[in-house]
Amino acid sequence: WNQNNDDADSFQDKVRSERQKGVSILFTVPMAWGTFEPAIRLVYQIQPDIPSFVLSLAYYIIATIPLCLLVWRETPEDMPDIDAQSEPKSDLLPLLGGFELGTYLFVGNALQVIGLRTVPSDRAAFLLQLTTIFVPLVQSILARNLLLVPVKTWAACCVALAGVALIGAENVEGDASLAQFSLDSLQFSAGDQCIMLGAFVYTFHCIRLEKYAKEIPSAIRLAAAKASTETGWSALAVGAGLLAATQAGTLQNPLLGSLQTSGRGILQYTETFVNSMQDIDIGQYGTLAASLSWIGLVTIAYTISAQTYGQSRVPPSTANLIYTLQPIFTALLAYLLLGETLSYTGLVGGALIGSAVLLVVAEDGNEETGGLSTSIDSTNLL
């Protein structure tokens, strides 16, 4: 009996240790994401403006190359033995999982880009954070058990969403009050709907990532497959945009119209770039190379690897709460690098987000074990 107790204690200690590792790694993800906006601002200071599809294709290529090289150099000894009792997984699983997850990310990003044509960035950021509610809700619905997600996690999700709303409210122009911001938020345009749909797609990425992260021993292989998929879809988008740009007139379909606008922007950028090659500022393009390298290597390659590692140990609802810290890190970097400051409303919002995350991640041993068990049970939701 004492031996059984010792084994149980040892198992709980192992679970707690693995969970802490996962949480620690996941905390670095919103930190890295927080550097994306400053890096993009540096890129957009360079003239002529680089079309968004070309920009995304460039940093996805930069992210994919080192990940593929790491896969090539990886040996079986580099892969942790997650479950010695489980059956060997198919070599195709990382490719299939990477394709599915990469497609979710690409579609979500495409919907976000379409929505941003008419939706202010602060409002879009708030709508995207609806994943804070979508993730536990979809988890529960798919499991046919609304009690799957603990009440504490539901409460934390609502608190975090309120914090994001407060940070967004400080960016409302003029003398509009928070009440007016909230009232306006109840009216959803076509652009709003695109961004909300994008948030819904991101939700499935967060949930399905847990399943693949637990079944695939190599986080690098899954990350490389995801990055390769996003690169492939981005290349197809650039090609589709160029094809749509050859069509006369303006295409009325929102998706085709967005592709046509992007394609014409690419053609115009190419022409402007070629005509101004003699006046190229080497310093500017050094900044461009550094910014693209940072985005590709840190905000994409590192984060998708870290997400895979962390979500093999942390439930999706908890992981997504940690991701809501991104606005805080973005604001901190904006203060340090650009001299921007948050108002009292923004500071309160940041405090709410931080409190919500601490409410969930600072759990006692029994809750940690239970949370991991819940996470394991939810891996076969789809």
Secondary structure as GFF3:
##gff-version 3
##sequence-region A 1 382
A	DSSP	alpha_helix	2	33	.	.	.	ID=ss1
A	DSSP	alpha_helix	36	44	.	.	.	ID=ss2
A	DSSP	alpha_helix	52	73	.	.	.	ID=ss3
A	DSSP	three_ten_helix	76	78	.	.	.	ID=ss4
A	DSSP	alpha_helix	93	115	.	.	.	ID=ss5
A	DSSP	alpha_helix	121	128	.	.	.	ID=ss6
A	DSSP	alpha_helix	131	142	.	.	.	ID=ss7
A	DSSP	alpha_helix	151	169	.	.	.	ID=ss8
A	DSSP	alpha_helix	178	185	.	.	.	ID=ss9
A	DSSP	alpha_helix	190	215	.	.	.	ID=ss10
A	DSSP	alpha_helix	219	245	.	.	.	ID=ss11
A	DSSP	alpha_helix	254	275	.	.	.	ID=ss12
A	DSSP	three_ten_helix	277	279	.	.	.	ID=ss13
A	DSSP	alpha_helix	282	294	.	.	.	ID=ss14
A	DSSP	pi_helix	295	302	.	.	.	ID=ss15
A	DSSP	alpha_helix	303	310	.	.	.	ID=ss16
A	DSSP	alpha_helix	316	323	.	.	.	ID=ss17
A	DSSP	alpha_helix	326	338	.	.	.	ID=ss18
A	DSSP	alpha_helix	344	361	.	.	.	ID=ss19
A	DSSP	alpha_helix	365	377	.	.	.	ID=ss20
A	DSSP	three_ten_helix	378	380	.	.	.	ID=ss21
###
